[in-house]
Amino acid sequence: PRSAMDHQPKFFENLSGTGKAIGVLTSGGDAQGMNAAVRAVVRMGIYVKAKVYFVYEGYQGMVDGGDNIVEVSWESVSSILQVGGTVIGSARCKSFRTREGRLQAACNLVRRGITNLCVIGGDGSLTGANLFREEWSGLLEELAREGKIDAEAVKKYAYLNIVGMVGSIDNDFCGTDMTIGTDSALHRIIEVVDAIMTTAQSHQRTFVLEVMGRHCGYLALVSALACGADWVFIPEYPPEEGWEDTMCVKLSQNRARKKRLNIIIVAEGAIDCHNKPITSEKVKDLVVQRLGFDTRVTILGHVQRGGTPSAFDRILASRMGVEAVLALLEATPATPACVVSLSGNQAVRLPLMECVQMTQEVQKAMDEGRFLEAVRLRGRSFENNLNTYKLLSHKKPDSELPKTNFNVAVLNVGAPAAGMNAAVRAAVRVGITEGHKMFAVIDGFEGFARGKIKEISWGDVGGWTGQGGSILGTKRTLPAKYLEKIAEQMRTNNINALMVIGGFEAYLGLLELSAAREKHDEFCVPMVMVPATVSNNVPGSDFSIGADTALNTITDTCDRIKQSASGTKRRVFIIETMGGYCGYLANMGALAAGADAAYIFEEQFDIRELQANVEHLTEKMKTSIQRGLVLRNENCNENYTTDFIYQLYSEEGKGVFDCRKNVLGHMQQGGAPSPFDRNFGTKISAKAMQWISKKLKETYRKGKVFANTDDSVCLLGMRRRNLVFQPVAELKTETDFVHRIPKEQWWLKLRPLMKILAKYKTSYDVSDSGQLEHVAMLPKEAVPAPI
């Protein structure tokens, strides 16, 4: 992939939508985040001077016409960002499946001059859109013959352009790592699982949980990973013959290990290897008959579709909506219908029918009993999840485990971040599976120096994935002043490798330890860092464990604050977020909460900009949207403090709006980790542990581990589409040590997005957009947007 340095920015200013009309519709099952996508399409469309129309009730509204197809304004999509479902309605439509229905739909669109359609729905809805596009010219000729439109219209509206976005909570569409709604559905499932766990532990119960996914086991698999479930049933990977015995043995072993609860997750489409359904009731009856455990079934049903969209889904849908409008503006008659999807943290365009075809291939493979093929076709993300789950959920008997005689220590460094415990659990369990002895260090480098080290077993980390904060304890102290003592502890406990989970201090700590190798041989061992900090300011990684949970906290709080404003007219809220000098939380929080401005350190601002923002809000108050939201990163400017901005806005807004301020503080670090953080923590940590095993084998000579090269001290980070190990020494050039941030940050490219959606004129670099890729050509090593 090209780096930010080697492409010449290309801006969309020359892409004008003047004279174009775009229709937006949601179709099929609803999904949280659809409204964010609709909002982005409408605002981006209006921004590029196109006309935008709502098509209410999906294809049914297109066929019925009349009041179902309405031109919309900027204000039409105000206050819908945080609403679940779809405000423009969705319906299953039989008539659109007939040629007569499509003829009527074409007539309704042509009369309004709409030749660009943005369809948000599942594979059925998108396939329907593609057929409509292929028939378009024939439909127009037929309408002209019938005298419903004139020959001029046939010429003028000769082509229909279509761009799809996949809204589906099942994540069952090939070609995208995440579909709109999946992350929010996982939030609903995990909320329920966390609640069930407390009651199950009180009573020593077994819970069988049925989640959605008729043809796709993604939700079941990821929620099983995120809560450490004992067993999971999914359609793509049916259990082997005799699974009943295996499962019951495992459940009773867990009980014998004093585990007070068992959780079994069943996808609604789960099957056995003979393609016979496995139902939640069947699983419950089996457990009761064989083991006599007190067992309950919970069917989550439509709860999973409901509720407000998560921060991830809002940002994903907003990015996709903007990208969809750009794709429509650039479309030519020769461009195939495309779907905007997510690969790593990049929006990409893929040919719609290639994705649909591949999605259908998965179903075909499952029907024919080719289950390994089905898992492979689901994509690398799915395969990774499955392998990680298998690795972490079943402990092999000690007799079957290899013995390496290596001792590996795990510690947390820096401020607590949600998801750290999931990372520790994964590291410990993978380490044990690889045959190492695992040691936990309490209270970071400080605890290390004091000898707070103990061996940690498989069972010790049970139930850790859903716990917030850091169970091992964490301190910001750097190792430099304790080098002698830490070296002594490494020697005493014969530590052969280190895994550090933490933020910027962890990075600095590894730099210090590798610099101390000349004096202390004890530090000549493989060391790896897994980034975990709410600030998301670690060089070498686009994402850090904990940032997603913090973002959700900010978004939820902003929603509540906005709601409090709906009773009082004309109010502006100034909200201060954490993050040190890194503006990630403020910027992405603003995008997810629909803020009017976000002040960050990375983009210098002056009094003129503050003044322009106040004027912008004053203008806004004259419309029907009479509330404002402004986010400020804690260290964005030492003089323009939160109080200063609050006082400035209060003074300048006198008589037009009044102001309130909120400092969110440490609640951004707390709370149960989001599904994203649990999974990212689990997967990245498992991969880091496998790297340690590889390095230990490579550096073991004459009965001793000796590693002193740069590539034996690495940081594992997510870069665009890949998880990469980078020597910390090489990351020095990418780091601004004074402000503790990376010199280049990918999310700054999304900054104009927030401004566009808040009605500011700005430039948006579209250099990374526009290339249509092919499904099969997505990089094999591509790692999913971490869930």
C-alpha positions in Angstrom: 0.0 0.0 0.0 1.2 3.5 -0.7 2.3 5.6 2.3 0.8 9.0 3.0 4.1 10.5 1.8 4.3 9.1 -1.7 1.0 10.1 -3.2 0.1 13.6 -4.4 -3.2 14.5 -2.7 -6.1 14.6 -5.0 -9.1 16.7 -3.8 -12.7 16.2 -4.7 -13.4 19.9 -5.3 -13.4 19.2 -9.1 -16.1 16.5 -8.6 -19.3 18.5 -8.9 -22.7 16.9 -8.5 -24.5 19.9 -10.0 -27.4 18.6 -12.1 -27.3 15.1 -10.6 -30.0 13.6 -8.5 -29.2 10.9 -5.9 -31.8 8.6 -4.4 -31.1 6.9 -1.1 -33.0 3.9 0.3 -32.6 1.2 3.0 -33.9 -2.2 2.2 -34.1 -5.7 3.8 -33.6 -6.1 7.5 -32.8 -3.0 9.5 -29.4 -2.5 11.2 -28.0 0.1 13.6 -25.9 2.6 11.8 -28.2 2.8 8.7 -29.3 6.3 9.7 -25.6 7.4 10.0 -25.1 6.2 6.4 -28.3 8.0 5.2 -27.2 11.2 6.9 -23.7 11.0 5.3 -25.2 10.4 1.8 -27.6 13.3 2.2 -25.1 15.8 3.5 -22.2 14.8 1.2 -24.7 14.9 -1.7 -25.9 18.4 -0.8 -22.3 19.5 -0.2 -21.3 18.6 -3.8 -24.4 20.4 -5.0 -26.5 17.4 -6.0 -30.1 17.0 -5.3 -30.8 14.2 -2.8 -34.1 12.2 -2.4 -35.3 9.9 0.3 -36.9 6.8 -1.0 -39.2 5.7 1.9 -40.0 2.0 2.6 -37.2 0.6 0.4 -38.1 -0.8 -3.0 -41.8 -0.7 -2.1 -41.6 3.1 -1.9 -39.8 3.2 -5.2 -42.6 1.2 -6.9 -45.4 3.1 -5.2 -43.8 6.5 -5.9 -45.8 9.6 -4.9 -44.9 10.8 -1.4 -42.5 8.0 -1.0 -39.8 9.8 -3.0 -39.1 13.2 -1.5 -36.3 15.7 -2.0 -34.5 16.4 1.3 -32.5 19.2 2.9 -29.6 19.4 5.3 -31.9 19.6 8.3 -33.9 16.5 7.2 -31.2 14.3 8.7 -30.5 16.2 11.8 -30.7 14.1 15.1 -30.8 10.8 13.3 -27.1 9.8 13.8 -27.8 8.2 17.2 -31.1 6.5 16.3 -31.1 2.8 15.7 -33.0 1.1 12.8 -33.7 3.3 9.8 -35.8 6.4 9.8 -36.7 6.1 6.1 -38.2 2.7 6.6 -37.5 -0.7 5.1 -39.8 -3.3 3.6 -39.6 -6.6 1.9 -41.0 -6.0 -1.6 -42.6 -8.6 -3.8 -43.6 -6.3 -6.6 -40.0 -5.1 -7.3 -39.2 -8.7 -8.1 -41.5 -8.5 -11.2 -40.7 -6.6 -14.3 -43.9 -4.6 -14.0 -42.8 -3.4 -10.6 -39.4 -2.4 -11.8 -41.0 -0.6 -14.8 -43.1 1.4 -12.4 -40.0 2.1 -10.2 -38.0 3.3 -13.2 -40.9 5.6 -14.2 -41.0 7.2 -10.7 -37.3 7.8 -10.7 -37.1 9.3 -14.2 -39.9 11.7 -13.5 -37.7 13.2 -10.8 -34.5 12.9 -12.8 -32.9 10.4 -10.4 -30.2 8.3 -12.1 -28.0 7.6 -9.1 -29.0 5.2 -6.4 -27.4 4.5 -3.1 -28.8 1.3 -1.7 -28.2 0.3 1.9 -29.1 -3.3 2.6 -28.1 -7.0 2.5 -27.1 -9.1 -0.5 -30.7 -9.6 -1.7 -31.3 -5.9 -1.9 -28.1 -5.3 -3.7 -28.7 -8.1 -6.2 -32.1 -6.5 -6.9 -30.4 -3.1 -7.5 -27.9 -4.7 -9.9 -30.7 -6.3 -12.0 -32.6 -3.0 -12.1 -29.4 -1.3 -13.4 -28.9 -3.9 -16.1 -32.5 -3.6 -17.3 -32.6 0.2 -17.0 -32.3 1.2 -20.7 -34.8 -1.5 -21.7 -37.3 -0.2 -19.1 -36.9 3.4 -20.3 -37.5 2.3 -23.9 -40.7 0.5 -22.8 -41.9 3.5 -20.9 -41.3 5.7 -24.0 -43.3 3.2 -26.1 -46.1 3.4 -23.6 -46.0 7.2 -23.8 -45.2 7.5 -20.1 -41.9 9.4 -20.7 -40.7 11.2 -23.8 -37.8 10.3 -26.1 -35.8 13.2 -24.7 -35.9 11.6 -21.2 -34.7 8.3 -22.6 -31.6 10.0 -23.9 -31.0 12.3 -20.9 -31.4 9.5 -18.3 -29.9 6.7 -20.3 -27.8 5.2 -17.5 -28.4 4.2 -13.9 -25.5 4.3 -11.5 -25.6 2.2 -8.3 -23.5 2.1 -5.2 -24.3 -0.3 -2.4 -23.5 -0.3 1.3 -24.0 -3.4 3.3 -26.3 -3.0 6.3 -26.6 -6.4 8.0 -26.1 -7.3 11.6 -25.0 -10.8 10.7 -21.8 -9.7 8.9 -22.6 -12.2 6.2 -21.4 -10.4 3.1 -18.1 -11.3 1.5 -15.7 -8.6 0.6 -16.0 -6.4 3.7 -14.5 -7.0 7.1 -17.5 -5.4 8.8 -21.0 -4.7 7.7 -23.0 -1.7 9.1 -24.7 -2.9 12.3 -22.5 -5.8 13.2 -20.5 -4.0 15.9 -23.7 -2.7 17.5 -25.3 -6.1 17.5 -22.2 -7.4 19.3 -22.6 -4.7 21.9 -26.2 -5.9 22.5 -25.1 -9.5 22.8 -22.2 -8.7 25.1 -24.4 -6.6 27.4 -26.7 -9.5 27.8 -23.8 -12.0 28.3 -22.2 -9.8 31.0 -25.6 -9.5 32.8 -26.2 -13.2 32.6 -22.8 -14.0 33.9 -23.5 -12.4 37.3 -26.8 -14.3 37.8 -25.3 -17.6 36.5 -22.4 -17.4 39.0 -24.7 -16.8 41.8 -26.6 -20.1 41.1 -23.9 -22.3 39.4 -26.0 -22.3 36.2 -25.4 -23.2 32.6 -26.8 -20.7 30.0 -27.5 -21.6 26.4 -27.6 -18.3 24.4 -29.1 -18.2 20.9 -27.9 -15.4 18.7 -28.9 -14.3 15.2 -27.1 -15.6 12.1 -29.3 -17.9 10.0 -26.5 -18.5 7.4 -23.5 -16.9 9.1 -21.9 -17.7 12.5 -20.0 -14.4 12.8 -22.0 -13.0 15.7 -21.9 -16.3 17.6 -18.2 -16.8 17.0 -17.1 -13.3 18.0 -19.3 -13.1 21.0 -18.0 -16.5 22.1 -14.5 -15.1 21.8 -15.4 -11.9 23.6 -16.9 -13.6 26.6 -14.8 -16.8 26.7 -17.8 -19.1 26.1 -17.3 -22.8 26.8 -18.7 -23.9 23.5 -20.0 -22.4 20.3 -22.2 -23.8 17.5 -22.0 -22.1 14.0 -23.2 -23.1 10.6 -19.8 -22.8 8.8 -18.0 -25.2 11.2 -20.2 -27.9 12.6 -18.9 -30.0 15.5 -17.5 -33.5 14.7 -19.3 -36.7 15.2 -19.8 -37.5 18.9 -19.7 -33.8 19.9 -22.3 -34.5 22.5 -19.9 -36.5 24.6 -17.0 -34.1 24.0 -19.0 -31.1 25.1 -20.4 -32.7 28.2 -16.9 -33.9 29.3 -15.6 -30.3 28.8 -18.5 -28.8 30.8 -18.0 -31.2 33.7 -14.2 -30.6 33.7 -14.8 -26.8 33.9 -17.2 -27.4 36.9 -14.6 -29.6 38.6 -12.1 -26.7 38.2 -14.5 -24.6 40.4 -15.9 -22.7 37.4 -19.3 -21.6 38.6 -20.9 -21.0 35.2 -21.0 -22.4 31.7 -22.0 -20.4 28.7 -22.8 -22.1 25.4 -23.5 -19.9 22.3 -25.7 -21.2 19.5 -26.1 -19.4 16.1 -29.8 -19.7 15.0 -28.6 -21.5 11.8 -26.2 -23.9 13.6 -26.1 -27.4 12.1 -24.3 -30.7 12.7 -22.0 -32.4 10.1 -25.1 -34.0 8.4 -26.7 -30.6 7.9 -29.3 -31.3 10.6 -30.2 -28.3 12.8 -28.7 -27.9 16.3 -31.2 -25.9 18.3 -30.7 -24.2 21.7 -33.4 -26.4 23.2 -31.7 -29.5 21.9 -28.4 -28.4 23.6 -30.2 -27.5 26.8 -32.0 -31.0 27.0 -28.6 -32.7 26.3 -26.9 -30.9 29.2 -29.8 -31.5 31.6 -30.1 -35.2 30.7 -26.4 -36.0 30.7 -25.1 -33.8 33.5 -28.1 -32.7 35.5 -26.9 -29.1 35.4 -29.4 -26.3 36.1 -29.7 -25.0 32.5 -31.5 -22.0 31.0 -32.1 -20.9 27.4 -32.0 -17.2 26.4 -33.0 -16.3 22.9 -31.8 -12.8 22.1 -33.9 -12.3 19.0 -34.6 -8.7 17.8 -32.8 -7.2 20.8 -29.7 -7.6 18.6 -31.1 -5.3 15.9 -32.2 -2.6 18.3 -30.7 0.2 20.4 -28.3 3.0 19.5 -25.5 2.3 17.0 -22.0 2.0 18.5 -19.3 4.5 17.8 -17.6 2.1 15.4 -20.8 1.7 13.3 -21.5 5.5 13.2 -18.0 6.2 12.0 -18.0 3.2 9.6 -21.4 4.3 8.1 -20.4 7.9 7.9 -17.2 7.0 6.0 -19.1 4.6 3.7 -21.8 7.2 3.0 -19.3 9.8 1.9 -17.3 7.3 -0.2 -20.6 6.1 -1.8 -21.4 9.7 -3.0 -17.8 10.0 -4.4 -18.3 6.7 -6.2 -21.6 7.9 -7.7 -20.0 11.2 -8.9 -17.1 9.3 -10.5 -19.2 6.5 -12.0 -19.4 6.1 -15.8 -21.7 3.9 -17.9 -18.8 1.4 -18.0 -18.3 1.2 -14.2 -19.9 -1.9 -12.7 -22.2 -1.4 -9.8 -20.0 -1.3 -6.8 -20.2 -1.8 -3.1 -18.3 0.3 -0.6 -16.7 -1.9 2.0 -14.1 -1.9 4.8 -10.7 -3.5 4.6 -8.5 -3.0 7.7 -9.2 0.6 8.4 -9.6 1.6 4.7 -12.8 2.1 2.7 -12.5 0.3 -0.6 -14.8 -0.2 -3.6 -15.5 -3.7 -4.9 -17.7 -4.9 -7.8 -21.1 -5.6 -6.3 -21.7 -8.9 -8.2 -18.3 -10.4 -7.3 -19.2 -9.9 -3.6 -22.7 -11.4 -4.1 -21.3 -14.3 -6.0 -18.7 -15.1 -3.3 -21.4 -14.8 -0.6 -23.5 -17.3 -2.5 -20.5 -19.6 -2.9 -20.2 -19.8 0.9 -23.8 -21.0 1.2 -23.2 -23.5 -1.6 -20.1 -24.9 0.1 -22.1 -25.3 3.4 -25.0 -27.1 1.6 -22.6 -29.5 0.0 -20.8 -30.2 3.3 -17.5 -28.5 2.3 -17.2 -26.8 5.6 -13.5 -26.0 5.6 -14.0 -24.3 2.2 -16.9 -22.3 3.6 -14.8 -21.0 6.5 -12.0 -20.0 4.0 -14.5 -18.3 1.7 -15.8 -16.2 4.6 -12.5 -14.5 4.6 -9.4 -14.2 6.7 -11.1 -12.3 9.5 -13.6 -15.2 10.1 -10.9 -17.8 9.8 -8.7 -15.9 12.3 -11.5 -15.6 14.8 -12.2 -19.4 14.6 -8.6 -20.4 15.0 -8.2 -18.0 18.0 -11.3 -19.3 19.6 -10.1 -22.9 19.2 -6.7 -22.0 20.6 -8.1 -20.3 23.7 -11.2 -22.2 24.7 -10.0 -25.8 25.0 -7.0 -26.7 27.2 -5.2 -29.8 26.1 -4.3 -32.4 28.9 -0.8 -31.6 30.3 0.4 -34.9 28.8 -0.3 -33.6 25.3 1.3 -30.1 25.7 4.8 -29.6 24.5 7.5 -28.6 27.1 9.9 -25.9 26.1 11.4 -25.0 29.5 11.0 -21.3 28.5 9.6 -18.8 31.1 7.7 -15.9 29.7 6.6 -12.9 31.8 3.6 -10.7 31.0 3.1 -7.2 32.5 0.8 -4.1 32.0 2.4 -0.7 31.8 0.9 2.8 31.7 -2.7 3.8 32.5 -5.4 1.2 32.6 -7.2 0.5 29.3 -10.3 -1.6 28.8 -9.3 -4.8 27.0 -5.9 -5.3 28.8 -7.3 -8.3 30.7 -8.4 -9.9 27.5 -4.9 -9.5 26.1 -3.3 -11.0 29.2 -5.7 -14.0 29.1 -4.9 -14.7 25.5 -1.1 -14.3 26.1 -1.2 -16.7 29.1 -3.3 -19.4 27.4 -1.4 -19.3 24.1 1.9 -19.4 26.0 0.7 -22.5 27.9 -0.4 -24.1 24.7 3.0 -23.5 23.2 4.6 -25.2 26.2 6.0 -22.2 28.1 5.7 -21.5 31.8 3.8 -18.2 32.1 4.6 -15.6 34.8 2.4 -12.5 35.7 4.1 -9.4 36.9 2.0 -7.3 39.2 2.1 -3.4 39.0 4.3 -2.9 35.9 8.0 -2.3 36.0 7.8 -1.1 39.6 6.3 -4.4 40.7 8.9 -6.2 38.6 11.8 -4.5 40.5 10.2 -5.5 43.8 9.8 -9.1 42.8 6.0 -9.1 42.5 6.1 -12.1 40.0 4.1 -15.3 40.2 3.4 -18.2 37.9 0.0 -18.0 36.3 -2.1 -20.9 35.1 -4.8 -21.5 32.4 -7.6 -21.4 35.0 -6.3 -18.2 36.7 -7.3 -16.1 33.7 -10.8 -17.6 33.2 -13.5 -14.9 32.9 -11.0 -12.1 32.3 -12.2 -10.9 28.9 -15.1 -8.9 30.2 -13.3 -7.2 33.1 -12.4 -3.5 32.7 -9.2 -1.9 34.0 -6.1 -4.0 34.7 -6.3 -7.0 37.0 -2.5 -7.4 37.1 -2.3 -3.8 38.2 -0.4 -1.2 36.2 1.9 1.7 36.8 3.3 4.5 34.6 6.8 4.1 36.1 9.6 3.5 33.5 12.3 0.9 34.0 15.4 3.1 33.8 15.8 3.7 37.5 15.2 0.0 38.3 17.4 -1.6 35.7 19.7 -3.4 38.2 16.7 -4.8 40.2 14.7 -5.9 37.1 17.8 -7.6 35.7 18.2 -9.4 39.0 14.5 -10.6 39.0 14.9 -11.7 35.4 17.9 -13.8 36.5 16.2 -15.2 39.6 13.1 -16.2 37.8 14.9 -17.2 34.7 12.7 -15.1 32.4 13.4 -15.8 28.7 11.0 -13.4 27.1 8.8 -10.4 27.9 5.4 -9.4 26.8 4.4 -5.8 27.6 0.8 -4.6 27.2 0.4 -0.9 27.5 0.6 2.6 26.1 3.3 5.1 25.4 5.2 4.3 28.7 5.4 0.6 27.5 7.0 1.8 24.3 9.5 4.0 26.1 10.1 1.2 28.6 11.0 -1.2 25.8 13.4 1.4 24.3 15.1 1.7 27.7 15.4 -2.0 28.2 16.9 -2.6 24.7 19.3 0.3 25.3 20.4 -1.5 28.6 21.3 -4.7 26.8 24.9 -3.6 26.6 25.2 -3.6 30.4 22.8 -6.4 31.3 22.7 -9.7 29.4 19.4 -10.5 31.1 17.7 -8.1 28.7 19.0 -10.0 25.7 15.7 -11.8 25.3 12.8 -11.5 22.9 10.5 -8.6 23.9 7.2 -7.6 22.3 4.7 -4.8 23.0 1.0 -4.9 22.4 -0.4 -1.3 22.3 -3.1 -0.7 24.9 -4.1 2.9 25.7 -7.3 4.9 25.5 -5.4 7.8 23.8 -4.5 5.7 20.8 -1.1 7.5 20.6 1.3 4.7 20.2 3.6 4.9 17.1 3.4 1.9 14.8 -0.3 1.1 15.3 -3.5 2.6 13.9 -5.4 1.2 16.8 -4.7 0.6 20.5 -6.7 -1.6 22.8 -9.0 0.5 24.9 -9.5 3.4 22.5 -12.8 1.9 21.1 -14.3 1.6 24.7 -13.3 5.2 25.5 -14.8 6.3 22.2 -18.1 4.6 23.0 -18.1 6.3 26.5 -17.7 9.7 24.8 -20.3 9.0 22.2 -22.9 7.8 24.8 -22.2 10.8 27.0 -22.6 13.2 24.0 -25.9 11.5 23.1 -27.2 12.1 26.6 -26.0 15.7 26.6 -27.6 16.4 23.2 -30.8 14.9 24.5 -30.8 17.2 27.6 -30.6 20.0 25.1 -33.7 19.0 23.2 -35.8 20.4 26.1 -33.9 23.7 26.2 -33.7 25.6 23.0 -30.4 27.1 21.7 -27.7 25.6 23.7 -24.1 24.8 22.9 -22.1 22.2 24.9 -18.3 22.3 25.2 -16.9 18.8 26.1 -13.4 18.0 27.1 -12.0 14.6 26.2 -8.8 12.8 27.3 -5.9 11.7 25.1 -2.9 13.8 26.2 -1.7 15.6 23.0 -3.4 13.0 20.7 -6.6 14.2 19.2 -7.9 10.8 18.2 -10.7 10.6 20.9 -11.8 14.2 20.3 -11.8 13.9 16.5 -13.5 10.5 16.2 -15.8 11.3 19.1 -16.9 14.4 17.2 -17.5 12.3 14.0 -19.5 9.7 16.0 -21.5 12.2 18.0 -22.2 14.6 15.1 -20.3 17.6 16.7 -19.9 21.0 15.1 -16.2 21.3 15.9 -13.4 19.5 17.5 -10.2 21.2 18.7 -7.1 19.1 18.6 -3.4 19.7 19.1 -2.4 18.2 15.7 -4.3 20.9 13.8 -3.3 24.3 15.1 -6.2 26.8 15.5 -6.3 30.5 16.4 -8.8 33.0 17.6 -10.0 33.6 14.0 -11.1 29.9 13.7 -12.8 30.1 17.1 -14.6 33.2 15.9 -15.6 31.5 12.7 -17.0 28.5 14.7 -19.1 30.8 16.9 -20.5 32.5 13.8 -21.2 29.1 12.2 -23.2 28.1 15.3 -25.0 31.4 15.4 -26.2 30.8 11.8 -27.2 27.2 12.8 -29.3 28.5 15.6 -31.5 30.3 13.0 -32.5 26.9 11.5 -34.5 24.2 13.1 -31.4 22.6 14.7 -31.0 24.6 17.8 -28.2 22.9 19.7 -24.4 22.7 19.2 -21.7 20.3 20.3 -18.0 21.2 20.5 -15.3 18.7 21.6 -11.9 19.8 22.8 -8.9 17.5 23.4 -7.4 18.2 26.9 -4.0 19.4 25.6 -5.0 20.9 22.3 -3.8 24.4 23.3 -2.3 25.6 26.6 -4.0 29.1 26.3 -7.3 28.2 24.7 -8.4 26.1 27.7 -11.9 24.5 28.0 -12.8 27.4 30.3 -11.6 30.0 27.8 -13.5 28.4 25.0 -16.6 28.2 27.2 -16.3 31.9 28.2 -15.7 33.0 24.6 -18.7 31.1 23.3 -20.9 32.3 26.2 -19.9 35.9 25.5 -20.2 35.8 21.7 -23.4 33.8 21.8 -25.2 36.2 24.1 -28.8 36.6 23.1 -28.5 33.7 20.6 -27.5 30.7 22.6 -26.2 29.8 26.0 -23.3 27.5 26.9 -22.6 24.5 29.2 -19.3 22.7 29.7 -18.4 19.1 30.6 -15.1 17.6 31.4 -15.4 13.8 30.9 -12.3 12.8 32.9 -11.5 9.4 34.0 -14.8 7.7 33.2 -13.3 7.4 29.7 -10.8 4.8 31.1 -13.3 2.7 33.0 -16.2 0.4 32.2 -16.4 -3.0 30.7 -14.4 -3.4 27.4 -16.4 -3.1 24.2 -16.6 -6.2 21.9 -14.0 -4.6 19.6 -11.5 -4.2 22.4 -12.0 -7.7 23.8 -11.5 -9.2 20.4 -8.7 -6.9 19.2 -6.9 -7.5 22.6 -7.4 -11.3 22.3 -6.3 -11.6 18.7 -3.3 -9.3 18.7 -2.0 -10.7 22.0 -2.3 -14.3 20.7 -0.3 -13.3 17.6 2.3 -11.6 19.7 2.7 -14.8 21.9 3.2 -16.9 18.8 6.0 -14.4 17.7 7.7 -14.9 21.1 7.7 -18.7 20.6 9.2 -18.3 17.2 11.9 -15.9 18.4 12.7 -18.1 21.4 13.4 -21.0 19.1 15.5 -18.8 16.8 17.7 -17.3 19.6 18.2 -20.4 21.7 21.9 -21.4 21.5 23.9 -23.7 23.8 21.3 -24.0 26.4 20.6 -20.2 26.6 18.4 -17.6 25.0 20.4 -14.7 23.6 18.7 -12.1 21.5 20.4 -8.7 21.0 19.3 -7.6 17.5 16.8 -4.8 16.9 14.2 -7.2 15.5 14.0 -9.0 18.8 12.3 -6.0 20.5 9.2 -5.3 18.5 5.8 -3.6 18.7 2.9 -5.5 17.1 0.5 -2.9 15.5 -2.3 -2.6 13.0 -1.1 -0.8 9.9 -3.8 0.0 7.3 -4.8 -3.6 6.4 -2.1 -5.7 8.2 -0.9 -6.6 11.6 2.9 -6.0 11.6 5.8 -6.5 13.9 8.1 -3.5 13.9 11.4 -3.1 15.8 10.8 -0.3 18.4 14.2 1.2 17.4 12.9 1.8 13.9 9.8 3.5 15.3 11.9 6.3 16.9 12.0 8.3 13.7 8.2 8.2 13.5 7.7 9.5 17.1 7.2 13.0 18.5 8.7 12.2 21.9 7.9 15.7 23.3 4.2 15.4 22.8 4.1 11.6 22.9 2.3 11.0 19.6 3.2 9.5 16.2 4.4 12.1 13.6 1.9 10.8 11.1 -1.6 9.7 12.1 -4.0 8.1 9.6 -7.2 9.4 11.2 -6.3 13.0 10.4 -7.5 12.2 6.9 -11.0 11.8 8.3 -11.0 15.2 9.8 -12.5 16.9 6.8 -15.3 14.3 7.0 -16.5 15.7 10.3 -16.3 19.3 8.9 -18.3 18.4 5.8 -21.0 16.7 7.8 -21.2 19.8 10.1 -21.6 22.0 7.0 -18.1 23.6 6.8 -16.4 24.2 3.5 -13.2 22.2 3.4 -10.8 20.1 1.2 -11.1 16.3 1.3 -8.2 14.2 0.0 -9.6 11.4 -2.0 -6.3 9.9 -3.2 -7.1 6.6 -1.5 -10.6 6.4 -3.0 -11.7 5.5 -6.4 -9.7 2.4 -7.3 -12.1 -0.5 -7.9 -10.5 -3.6 -6.5 -11.4 -7.2 -7.0 -12.6 -9.5 -4.2 -10.2 -12.3 -4.9 -7.3 -9.8 -5.0 -7.7 -8.5 -1.4 -4.3 -9.2 0.2 -4.2 -12.7 1.6 -2.4 -11.4 4.7 -5.0 -8.7 5.3 -6.1 -8.6 8.9 -9.6 -7.5 9.7 -10.6 -4.3 11.3 -9.7 -5.9 14.5 -13.0 -7.5 15.3 
